Amino acid sequence: MDTPIRKILKTRIHQYVEYCHGPRSSPWPNKAGRPKITLRVD
């Protein structure tokens, strides 16, 4: 089930990854599973 909150979390993670690593040096493709980083959601 892809709930709206899950969609929001995916978007926030994606933005966080782009902010940290940049779109080019992303260590995994966009269609991969979960990012291999630890992420805190405040």
N, C-alpha and C positions, 0 to 999 in steps of 0.2 A: 504493500500500500504506500503510495506516494502522497503523504499528507502535506498540507500547505506548510506546516512548521518544518517538516523535513526538507521541503524545497527551499525554504528560507535558510536553513542551516547549510545546505549544500552551496547556496549562493554565497553565504558569508565565508565558508571555507575556501571557495574558489577565489574570492576577492582577497582573502588573507594570503593565500598561496601566491597569487600574482604580485601582491605587495611585497612579500618577502623575497621570492626567488626571481620574479620577473617572468613574463609569459614565455620567453625563449628558453630559459634554463630550467623549465619545469621538469622535475625528475620522473614524471609519469605522464602518459597521455590523458587527455580530458575524459576519455571514456573508461578509464581504469576504475578500480573499486574505490577504496578509501585512500586519502593522502597518507603518506608515511611520516606524519609529523604529529606532535602533541599540540592540541589546540584548546585554549580555555575560552569558554563562552561566559562572559560576565552577565 
